[in-house]
């Protein structure tokens, strides 16, 4: 019989700063928390869905949340969707993930919408050790690192894969599948943020063949590369590479590469990286504009030219 775990969903809404403060403290270890109203009537809405291994939180607040927070048994990554925020002295940019470091750190969220992904710390350490070829143990992450480029696109590809499954099913779910999903989330995190075992003081190149394949793709995102090129770089046969990607990412290597390229192209179109769709497509290794436009529209519901105009 399959072992099952319970995935729960909690929805809360309040216009009371006192109640909102209690809600924030339910999920996080906080110190000196201050929840206050601004010029407009205060409101706070929060939805948390997940298990002890992996959960996703969405919060919207008219007002401010300030104080100190300490991550406990989880690795916590937050990203601002609207408003203003700072964590550990870093001003957050909308759409960029921020890893909460271990220990207490200052937080300030003002008139905001944010999402938070929590991954079990021991599981992240296990996945990191497996990929890095070291004994599982506490990790250090590069301080104040802001992911960008292909690693950032790999993070968002992971979020787009795990979030729908987290949000679509509650109640009893197979524990093995939840661990797979949490491991995939850990891979996305470890791809986006440089890390190493505590005491080592520097990043170690990935050891597993799958991690080498992922790294090769990200490093050569602008180049015309084939599955065979990736397999050779990783020391795998093409069939073995296909199987590894299906097991971990639930997709083929080409689908993974395509997803990262489309997400990176979207970021560049939005940011004013270039005034030409063709130039952006070339910068992410896509040479056929017609296929690019069709794939982009299927993925994001608009043409790349429309994204470019909206970002200019």
KOLVEX-380761 format. One record per residue (C-alpha): x, y, z; residue in one letter. Coordinates in steps of 0.5 Angstrom, whole numbers, padded with zeros to 4 digits, always signed. Example, Ala and Ser with C-alpha at 12.3 -4.5 7.8 and 13.67 -1.06 7.14 Angstrom:
+0025-0009+0016A+0027-0002+0014S
***
This chain:
+0000+0000+0000X+0003+0007-0002X+0004+0011+0004X+0000+0018+0004X+0001+0025+0007X-0004+0030+0008X-0003+0037+0003X-0007+0042+0007X-0010+0049+0005X-0011+0055+0009X-0014+0061+0007X-0015+0067+0012X-0017+0074+0011X-0017+0080+0016X-0018+0087+0017X-0015+0087+0024X-0007+0088+0024X-0007+0084+0031X-0010+0078+0027X-0006+0079+0021X+0000+0079+0026X-0002+0073+0029X-0003+0070+0022X+0004+0072+0020X+0007+0069+0026X+0004+0062+0025X+0008+0060+0019X+0015+0064+0021X+0019+0065+0027X+0019+0072+0028X+0021+0078+0033X+0019+0085+0034X+0014+0084+0029X+0010+0090+0027X+0004+0090+0023X+0001+0097+0021X-0004+0100+0017X-0002+0106+0012X-0006+0111+0009X-0012+0106+0006X-0016+0102+0010X-0012+0096+0013X-0013+0089+0009X-0009+0082+0009X-0010+0076+0005X-0006+0070+0006X-0007+0063+0003X-0002+0057+0004X-0002+0050+0001X+0002+0044+0002X+0006+0039+0007X+0012+0039+0011X+0016+0038+0006X+0014+0043+0001X+0009+0049+0001X+0007+0055-0003X+0004+0061+0001X+0001+0067-0003X+0000+0074+0001X-0003+0081-0001X-0003+0086+0004X-0005+0094+0004X-0001+0096+0010X+0006+0094+0012X+0009+0088+0016X+0016+0090+0019X+0021+0086+0024X+0025+0080+0024X+0024+0073+0022X+0028+0067+0023X+0028+0061+0018X+0027+0054+0022X+0027+0047+0019X+0025+0050+0012X+0029+0054+0006X+0025+0060+0005X+0025+0063-0002X+0020+0069-0003X+0019+0074-0009X+0015+0080-0009X+0010+0081-0014X+0008+0088-0013X+0009+0093-0008X+0016+0095-0004X+0020+0090+0001X+0027+0089+0004X+0030+0083+0007X+0036+0083+0010X+0038+0090+0008X+0037+0088+0001X+0031+0092-0003X+0027+0087-0007X+0026+0087-0014X+0019+0085-0017X+0019+0078-0020X+0026+0076-0017X+0027+0071-0012X+0030+0072-0005X+0033+0067-0001X+0032+0068+0007X+0039+0066+0010X+0040+0062+0016X+0039+0066+0023X+0035+0072+0024X+0034+0078+0019X+0030+0084+0018X+0024+0084+0014X+0020+0090+0011X+0014+0089+0007X+0009+0095+0005X+0003+0095+0001X+0005+0088-0002X+0003+0082-0006X+0008+0076-0005X+0009+0069-0006X+0013+0064-0001X+0016+0057-0003X+0018+0053+0003X+0022+0047+0002X+0024+0042+0008X+0032+0044+0010X+0034+0037+0011X+0031+0035+0004X+0035+0041+0000X+0041+0039+0004X+0040+0031+0002X+0039+0034-0006X+0045+0038-0005X+0050+0033-0003X+0047+0028-0008X+0049+0033-0014X+0055+0036-0011X+0058+0029-0009X+0059+0031-0001X+0056+0028+0005X+0049+0031+0007X+0050+0037+0012X+0048+0044+0013X+0049+0049+0007X+0052+0056+0006X+0049+0060+0000X+0052+0066-0003X+0050+0072+0001X+0045+0077-0002X+0046+0073-0009X+0041+0076-0014X+0040+0070-0019X+0039+0073-0027X+0040+0070-0034X+0039+0063-0035X+0039+0061-0028X+0034+0065-0026X+0030+0062-0032X+0031+0055-0029X+0028+0058-0023X+0022+0060-0026X+0021+0054-0030X+0021+0050-0024X+0016+0054-0020X+0011+0053-0026X+0012+0046-0026X+0011+0045-0018X+0006+0051-0017X+0000+0048-0021X+0001+0041-0018X+0001+0044-0011X-0005+0048-0012X-0009+0043-0015X-0010+0038-0010X-0011+0038-0003X-0012+0032+0002X-0008+0025+0002X-0003+0025-0004X+0003+0020-0005X+0009+0021+0000X+0013+0019-0006X+0011+0024-0011X+0011+0029-0005X+0018+0028-0004X+0019+0028-0012X+0016+0035-0012X+0020+0038-0006X+0026+0035-0010X+0025+0038-0016X+0024+0045-0012X+0030+0044-0009X+0034+0043-0016X+0031+0049-0018X+0033+0053-0012X+0040+0050-0012X+0041+0052-0020X+0039+0059-0018X+0043+0060-0012X+0051+0058-0011X+0052+0054-0005X+0057+0050-0002X+0058+0045+0005X+0059+0050+0011X+0066+0051+0012X+0068+0050+0005X+0068+0057+0003X+0067+0057-0004X+0062+0053-0009X+0064+0046-0012X+0062+0044-0019X+0056+0040-0020X+0058+0032-0020X+0052+0028-0022X+0051+0027-0029X+0045+0031-0029X+0047+0037-0026X+0053+0037-0031X+0048+0037-0036X+0044+0042-0033X+0050+0047-0032X+0052+0046-0040X+0045+0048-0042X+0045+0054-0038X+0052+0056-0040X+0051+0055-0047X+0044+0058-0048X+0045+0062-0053X+0049+0057-0058X+0046+0052-0062X+0046+0045-0058X+0043+0038-0059X+0041+0033-0054X+0048+0029-0057X+0052+0035-0055X+0049+0035-0048X+0050+0028-0047X+0057+0028-0049X+0058+0034-0044X+0055+0030-0038X+0058+0023-0040X+0052+0020-0041X+0049+0017-0047X+0043+0020-0050X+0038+0015-0048X+0041+0016-0041X+0040+0023-0041X+0033+0023-0043X+0031+0018-0038X+0035+0023-0032X+0031+0029-0034X+0024+0025-0034X+0026+0022-0027X+0028+0029-0024X+0024+0034-0029X+0018+0031-0032X+0020+0033-0039X+0025+0032-0044X+0032+0035-0044X+0030+0039-0050X+0023+0041-0047X+0027+0044-0041X+0032+0048-0046X+0026+0050-0049X+0023+0052-0043X+0029+0056-0040X+0030+0060-0047X+0022+0062-0047X+0023+0065-0040X+0029+0068-0041X+0027+0071-0048X+0020+0074-0044X+0025+0077-0038X+0029+0080-0044X+0023+0083-0048X+0020+0086-0041X+0026+0089-0039X+0028+0093-0045X+0034+0088-0047X+0033+0090-0054X+0028+0094-0059X+0028+0087-0063X+0024+0081-0062X+0029+0078-0067X+0035+0080-0063X+0032+0077-0057X+0031+0071-0060X+0038+0070-0062X+0041+0072-0055X+0037+0066-0053X+0039+0061-0058X+0033+0061-0062X+0034+0062-0070X+0027+0061-0073X+0023+0067-0071X+0016+0064-0074X+0017+0058-0069X+0019+0062-0063X+0013+0067-0064X+0008+0061-0064X+0012+0057-0058X+0012+0064-0054X+0004+0065-0056X+0003+0058-0054X+0006+0059-0047X+0005+0066-0045X-0002+0068-0049X+0001+0073-0053X+0006+0075-0058X+0013+0077-0057X+0012+0083-0060X+0006+0085-0055X+0011+0083-0049X+0016+0088-0052X+0011+0094-0053X+0009+0093-0046X+0016+0093-0043X+0018+0099-0047X
***
